[in-house]
Amino acid sequence: MVADPHGRIAGLYHDMARQVAIRIAKLSRDMSSKFPTIVVQNT
């Protein structure tokens, strides 16, 4: 990759990395535990 950043092997690695990134982006994530519960009340 470093010796030939535009070569065949670099291209294959780039394509593979892009496919992995797409799969990770498509995964659903539950972020409910990351945020506190918000309650709105009339007082």
KELUMMAR-35982 format. One record per residue: residue number from 1; y, x, z of N, C-alpha, C, O, CB in turn. Coordinates in pm, whole numbers, plus 50000, padded with zeros to 5 digits. Glycine has a CB too. Example, Ala and Ser with C-alpha at 12.3 -4.5 7.8 and 13.67 -1.06 7.14 Angstrom:
2
{resi 1	ny 49431	nx 51319	nz 50780	cay 49550	cax 51230	caz 50780	cy 49670	cx 51320	cz 50780	oy 49668	ox 51424	oz 50846	cby 49553	cbx 51131	cbz 50905}
{resi 2	ny 49775	nx 51285	nz 50708	cay 49894	cax 51367	caz 50714	cy 50003	cx 51290	cz 50787	oy 50114	ox 51341	oz 50804	cby 49940	cbx 51408	cbz 50572}
This chain:
43
{resi 1	ny 49881	nx 50083	nz 50000	cay 50000	cax 50000	caz 50000	cy 50125	cx 50087	cz 50000	oy 50218	ox 50062	oz 49923	cby 50000	cbx 49906	cbz 50121}
{resi 2	ny 50130	nx 50187	nz 50084	cay 50250	cax 50270	caz 50093	cy 50265	cx 50356	cz 49968	oy 50376	ox 50373	oz 49917	cby 50245	cbx 50358	cbz 50219}
{resi 3	ny 50153	nx 50410	nz 49920	cay 50159	cax 50498	caz 49803	cy 50197	cx 50422	cz 49676	oy 50265	ox 50476	oz 49589	cby 50026	cbx 50567	cbz 49783}
{resi 4	ny 50152	nx 50296	nz 49665	cay 50179	cax 50218	caz 49544	cy 50208	cx 50073	cz 49583	oy 50119	ox 49989	oz 49573	cby 50059	cbx 50225	cbz 49444}
{resi 5	ny 50330	nx 50043	nz 49627	cay 50361	cax 49909	caz 49677	cy 50356	cx 49800	cz 49571	oy 50353	ox 49682	oz 49605	cby 50497	cbx 49910	cbz 49739}
{resi 6	ny 50355	nx 49836	nz 49444	cay 50349	cax 49736	caz 49337	cy 50214	cx 49740	cz 49265	oy 50200	ox 49683	oz 49157	cby 50462	cbx 49760	cbz 49236}
{resi 7	ny 50117	nx 49804	nz 49325	cay 49986	cax 49819	caz 49262	cy 49896	cx 49698	cz 49282	oy 49934	ox 49598	oz 49344	cby 49918	cbx 49941	cbz 49317}
{resi 8	ny 49777	nx 49708	nz 49226	cay 49679	cax 49599	caz 49230	cy 49637	cx 49566	cz 49373	oy 49634	ox 49449	oz 49412	cby 49555	cbx 49635	cbz 49147}
{resi 9	ny 49607	nx 49668	nz 49452	cay 49561	cax 49646	caz 49590	cy 49674	cx 49584	cz 49673	oy 49649	ox 49495	oz 49755	cby 49513	cbx 49778	cbz 49654}
{resi 10	ny 49795	nx 49631	nz 49654	cay 49909	cax 49574	caz 49726	cy 49928	cx 49428	cz 49689	oy 49959	ox 49345	oz 49774	cby 50038	cbx 49654	cbz 49696}
{resi 11	ny 49909	nx 49396	nz 49561	cay 49921	cax 49257	caz 49517	cy 49814	cx 49168	cz 49579	oy 49842	ox 49055	oz 49619	cby 49912	cbx 49249	cbz 49366}
{resi 12	ny 49691	nx 49220	nz 49585	cay 49582	cax 49143	caz 49648	cy 49612	cx 49118	cz 49796	oy 49593	ox 49007	oz 49846	cby 49448	cbx 49218	cbz 49632}
{resi 13	ny 49658	nx 49222	nz 49864	cay 49692	cax 49207	caz 50005	cy 49805	cx 49106	cz 50024	oy 49801	ox 49024	oz 50115	cby 49731	cbx 49343	cbz 50066}
{resi 14	ny 49905	nx 49113	nz 49938	cay 50019	cax 49021	caz 49945	cy 49973	cx 48877	cz 49926	oy 50015	ox 48787	oz 49999	cby 50126	cbx 49058	cbz 49840}
{resi 15	ny 49887	nx 48854	nz 49828	cay 49835	cax 48719	caz 49803	cy 49755	cx 48668	cz 49921	oy 49767	ox 48552	oz 49961	cby 49749	cbx 48717	cbz 49676}
{resi 16	ny 49671	nx 48755	nz 49979	cay 49590	cax 48716	caz 50093	cy 49680	cx 48682	cz 50212	oy 49657	ox 48583	oz 50282	cby 49490	cbx 48828	cbz 50130}
{resi 17	ny 49781	nx 48763	nz 50236	cay 49873	cax 48738	caz 50348	cy 49947	cx 48607	cz 50328	oy 49970	ox 48534	oz 50424	cby 49973	cbx 48854	cbz 50362}
{resi 18	ny 49984	nx 48577	nz 50205	cay 50054	cax 48451	caz 50177	cy 49962	cx 48332	cz 50204	oy 50006	ox 48231	oz 50260	cby 50104	cbx 48448	cbz 50030}
{resi 19	ny 49836	nx 48341	nz 50164	cay 49741	cax 48231	caz 50188	cy 49719	cx 48209	cz 50337	oy 49710	ox 48095	oz 50382	cby 49607	cbx 48260	cbz 50118}
{resi 20	ny 49709	nx 48317	nz 50413	cay 49693	cax 48304	caz 50558	cy 49816	cx 48239	cz 50620	oy 49804	ox 48153	oz 50707	cby 49667	cbx 48443	cbz 50623}
{resi 21	ny 49934	nx 48279	nz 50575	cay 50058	cax 48221	caz 50627	cy 50067	cx 48072	cz 50597	oy 50113	ox 47994	oz 50680	cby 50179	cbx 48293	cbz 50569}
{resi 22	ny 50023	nx 48032	nz 50478	cay 50024	cax 47890	caz 50442	cy 49930	cx 47811	cz 50531	oy 49964	ox 47702	oz 50577	cby 49986	cbx 47871	cbz 50294}
{resi 23	ny 49810	nx 47865	nz 50556	cay 49714	cax 47796	caz 50643	cy 49767	cx 47784	cz 50785	oy 49749	ox 47680	oz 50849	cby 49579	cbx 47870	cbz 50643}
{resi 24	ny 49830	nx 47887	nz 50835	cay 49887	cax 47882	caz 50970	cy 49998	cx 47778	cz 50977	oy 50009	ox 47705	oz 51075	cby 49939	cbx 48021	cbz 51013}
{resi 25	ny 50081	nx 47772	nz 50874	cay 50192	cax 47677	caz 50872	cy 50142	cx 47533	cz 50868	oy 50211	ox 47443	oz 50917	cby 50282	cbx 47703	cbz 50752}
{resi 26	ny 50025	nx 47509	nz 50810	cay 49972	cax 47373	caz 50800	cy 49905	cx 47325	cz 50928	oy 49879	ox 47206	oz 50943	cby 49873	cbx 47366	cbz 50687}
{resi 27	ny 49876	nx 47416	nz 51021	cay 49811	cax 47376	caz 51145	cy 49906	cx 47289	cz 51227	oy 50024	ox 47320	oz 51241	cby 49766	cbx 47500	cbz 51227}
{resi 28	ny 49852	nx 47181	nz 51281	cay 49935	cax 47097	caz 51367	cy 49944	cx 47163	cz 51505	oy 49848	ox 47223	oz 51553	cby 49877	cbx 46952	cbz 51378}
{resi 29	ny 50059	nx 47151	nz 51565	cay 50081	cax 47213	caz 51695	cy 50131	cx 47110	cz 51794	oy 50217	ox 47028	oz 51761	cby 50181	cbx 47330	cbz 51683}
{resi 30	ny 50076	nx 47114	nz 51915	cay 50121	cax 47025	caz 52022	cy 50221	cx 47100	cz 52107	oy 50184	ox 47189	oz 52185	cby 50000	cbx 46974	cbz 52108}
{resi 31	ny 50348	nx 47066	nz 52093	cay 50453	cax 47135	caz 52167	cy 50497	cx 47057	cz 52291	oy 50595	ox 47094	oz 52355	cby 50573	cbx 47158	cbz 52076}
{resi 32	ny 50426	nx 46950	nz 52324	cay 50468	cax 46867	caz 52437	cy 50467	cx 46943	cz 52569	oy 50546	ox 46912	oz 52659	cby 50378	cbx 46745	cbz 52448}
{resi 33	ny 50381	nx 47041	nz 52583	cay 50377	cax 47117	caz 52708	cy 50491	cx 47219	cz 52717	oy 50515	ox 47274	oz 52824	cby 50243	cbx 47189	cbz 52721}
{resi 34	ny 50560	nx 47243	nz 52609	cay 50668	cax 47342	caz 52607	cy 50802	cx 47284	cz 52654	oy 50893	ox 47358	oz 52690	cby 50684	cbx 47398	cbz 52468}
{resi 35	ny 50813	nx 47152	nz 52655	cay 50939	cax 47087	caz 52689	cy 50920	cx 46999	cz 52812	oy 50814	ox 46940	oz 52830	cby 50992	cbx 47005	cbz 52571}
{resi 36	ny 51024	nx 46989	nz 52896	cay 51012	cax 46901	caz 53013	cy 51018	cx 46754	cz 52970	oy 51064	ox 46722	oz 52860	cby 51124	cbx 46931	cbz 53115}
{resi 37	ny 50971	nx 46667	nz 53057	cay 50977	cax 46524	caz 53032	cy 51120	cx 46476	cz 53054	oy 51182	ox 46510	oz 53156	cby 50878	cbx 46446	cbz 53124}
{resi 38	ny 51172	nx 46401	nz 52962	cay 51309	cax 46349	caz 52971	cy 51301	cx 46200	cz 52996	oy 51238	ox 46126	oz 52921	cby 51391	cbx 46380	cbz 52840}
{resi 39	ny 51366	nx 46156	nz 53104	cay 51365	cax 46015	caz 53142	cy 51509	cx 45967	cz 53146	oy 51594	ox 46031	oz 53209	cby 51294	cbx 45993	cbz 53279}
{resi 40	ny 51537	nx 45855	nz 53081	cay 51671	cax 45795	caz 53082	cy 51664	cx 45669	cz 53167	oy 51583	ox 45580	oz 53140	cby 51721	cbx 45763	cbz 52936}
{resi 41	ny 51750	nx 45661	nz 53270	cay 51750	cax 45546	caz 53360	cy 51892	cx 45496	cz 53378	oy 51988	ox 45573	oz 53372	cby 51689	cbx 45583	cbz 53496}
{resi 42	ny 51906	nx 45366	nz 53399	cay 52034	cax 45308	caz 53439	cy 52047	cx 45324	cz 53589	oy 51957	ox 45286	oz 53664	cby 52045	cbx 45157	cbz 53397}
{resi 43	ny 52157	nx 45380	nz 53634	cay 52176	cax 45397	caz 53779	cy 52301	cx 45329	cz 53825	oy 52334	ox 45332	oz 53944	cby 52180	cbx 45545	cbz 53816}
